Amino acid sequence: GEYHSVVHIWITDSKGRLLIQRRSEKKNLMPGEWAATGGATIAGETPFASARRELYEELSIRSNEKTLKKVATIRRRNSILTVWHIKVDLDETKLRLQRNEVAQVRWVTREEFEKMIAEGRYHNYGREYFQVVLSAIYGEGENKDESVGRRTEMSGM
């Protein structure tokens, strides 16, 4: 079958907090939901270039090969999702948001984030997705690098 390429970018700071975003009410898909930063890859664009573009367009955060790291590639029902991570300390009130895409951003602790997921206040990408992403971001597992560059197949999402 045919797949389209999608990227998600996860932002953390030196305190281990996650910068999350709420989608614009104007979006056709998941309006007003707290969800991952990202989007579709444009034809001819690499997943890395797409992640850099989406991060800058949506949140005005600049990145490069040293700061933006691939943490997983996930095959979903109709797409190939490449997940990226960047660690950056910034004042979220100074970000220039792409208002037709992003309504709001805020820093949350991992505990606050997991509570949002459990309570249905953050888009449900599935238990496996969050396990892969959070273990990659927080370096969990016997070998701290075991999840980096992980390739995973998941149905649904």
N, C-alpha and C positions, 0 to 999 in steps of 0.2 A: 504494500500500500504506500500511499504518499503521506509524508509528514511535513509539517511546517516547523520552523525553528523558533524557539521562544527562549528568552533569558529572564532570570530572576537575579536581583542583586540584593544581598543582605549587608547592612551597614552596622558595625559595632564601634564602640569607643573603647578607650583604655580602661574604663570602669566595667566593661563587659555588658553595657547596655545595648539594646537594639534600637535603631531608628526605624520606626514604622510609619507607614503612610495610609491615609484614608483616601480612597478614590473619590473623584469628583462625582457629584450627583448627576452630571451631564453624560457620564459614561453609559454606553448601552449594556456592557457586560459588568455585572457586580457594582452598580452605582452606590456610592456612599459606604462601601465596605472597607474595613481595614484589610489590606492585602499587600503582597510583596511588590517591591519596586521592580519594574521590568516591562517587557513587551515583546512584540514580534520582531524577528530579524528581517531586515529589508533584503530583497533579492540581491545577491552578489556580496553581501556583507558577512563577515565572520561573526561568530558568537561573541568574541572578545570586543570587536568594534561595535556591535549592537549593544552590549552591556555598557560600554563607555558612553555611547550616545544616549541611551535611556537614562543613565545615572545623571548625566549633565542636563539633558532636556527637562527631566521631571523635577530634579532637586538642585540643580546648579553645582553639583559636586564633580570636581575634576579628578581623573584617575589616569594611571598608566600601567605599564607591564609590572612594575615593582609593587604597586599598591593594590591592584585588582587581581585577585587570585581565583582560579576556577576550583570549586570544591566538589562538584558532581555533575554528571551527565545522566539524565533520566529519560528513558523512553516511555512516553505516555501513549494513550490510545491513538491520538492523531497528531502528536507533536514530539519533537526532541527538545527537552528542556535542559539548558545549561545553566547551572547555578553558580553564582560568583559571590565573593565576599571581599569587603574592603573595611579596614579599620581606620577610623579617622575621628579626631576630636574636633568638634565644631559646635557652634551655637545654632541650634535649629531655627531660632527666630531670625537669623541672618540669611537663611536660604531663600533663593528666588524660586518659587514653586511654579510649575506649569499648570495654571489654574484649570484648564480644560481637562487635565488628567488627575491632578492632586488637590484635594481640598485642605488637608491638614497633615502635619507630621509631628511626632513626639518621640522622646526617648523613653523606653521602658526597660525595667530589669527583666532578666530571664523569667523570674517567678511571675511578674506581672503579665508577661507575654504568654506563658503557659496557662495562666488563669484565663486570659482572654480567649485562648483556643478552647479550653474546657467549657467555658460559658457561651461559646458560639458568637463571640464578639470579634473574632478574627476569621478571615476566610479559611474554610477547612480544605486544605490541600491533601489531607490524608495523614494518618499516623506515621506511615513509612516515610513520607516526604519530610515531615518534621524531625523524625529520628535521624535521617541522613543529614539534613541541613544543620541541626543543632549540634550533632556530634562533630561535624566538620568544623563549624565555627568555634566551638568550645574545646576542640582537640581531645575528645573523649575516646576511650578504647585503650586496649593494651599498648598499642603502638600509636603514639600521638598523631602520626602522619597517615595512619591506615585509611582514613576516610577521604583524604585529599585526592582529588582526581577520580573518585569513585564513579563507576558506571553502574547504574541500577535500572532494572526494568520494573515498571509499575503499571498496573492497569488502572483505569479510571482517571482520576484527577481531571 
